[in-house]
Amino acid sequence: MMNNRIYIYSCATVEGKNEPDYKDYIPDPLARRRMSRIIKMGLTSAMIALKDSGLKSIDGIITGTGWGCLADTERFLNSIYENDERLLNPSAFIQSTPNTIGAQIALSLGTNCYNVSYVHGGISFESALTDAMLMLKERKDMNLLVGGFDEMSSTKEHILGRMGVWRVTTPGEGAHFFILGNSFSDKALAEIESVTTFNENGALNSDIDLMNILERIEISLDSSCRVLYGLTNRLSFPEQLKDYLIDYKKLCGEYPTASAFALWYGSHLFKKMGNVEKIIIVSRHLRERISVIAIKNISS
């Protein structure tokens, strides 16, 4: 019999503007020196989430990223050009693949469990989350480590700036990991109700109707709900909902897996705002697909 309830046991975030001392989480100086910045961010946030959950092992590692390990990718491409495609150091290429962080986590834990990485642009984290939810609904007593990560390089920031992106938003980066399971725990932070993605055509200067989006996935709003939205488009909504909306990208900036930050932020909002029963996360990276994640307060 399938379990239809998915719980967030713990979560952790490492943002580019607020990085910890990695010596506390990656004690081996040789390993730490070989890792790029985003790998250290991802591995550290995953280790913190696992420690906070109290679990000794996990049954799967699922990651999502829109850009992968961007700095290593650029480093490898630059070496191809500078060395005329000869005598290339493979380290940057090996560490540039999108599944690098998932592999590093598995190596650190000494596990060979299910390990998948999704690179689906602006819905990469949602794809990872959907995979995790399907697994948890099919099998009992599973615990999965699910995360989203992206880094901003100077080259990427410059290119997006030339495209006019920073006129409507600000650059961001981060790594965010969650321990998910299908068994109720008093320590659980929230319950994930649904994850939905769909196309919404329109230019960046067109309005997006929030109520229409929620009606299409049969979610209704009331005073016990909060909406965390991250859209480069203007958001259209009834005036009476103004106090219930939070623009989370003012906190984390723009990147493909910013919705993972929103899930981390929303999971902690339940404790800060005791009267909130449901949080709905509406996200869109530039002109890509819109995603909606609904989470429920389980403390009441």
Secondary structure, DSSP 4 states (H G I P E B T S, - for coil): -----EEEEEEEEEETTB---GGGT---HHHHHHS-HHHHHHHHHHHHHHHHHT-S--SEEEEE-SS-SHHHHHHHHHHHHHTTT-S--HHHHHTTSTTHHHHHHHHHHT---EEEEE--GGGHHHHHHHHHHHHHHHSSS-EEEEEEEE---HHHHHHHHHTTGGGTS-B--EEEEEEEESS--TT--EEEEEEEEE-----TTS-EEHHHHHHHTT----TTEEEEEE-SS-EE--GGGGGGEEETHHHH-B-TTHHHHHHHHHHHHHHH-TT--EEEEEEE-TTS-EEEEEEE----
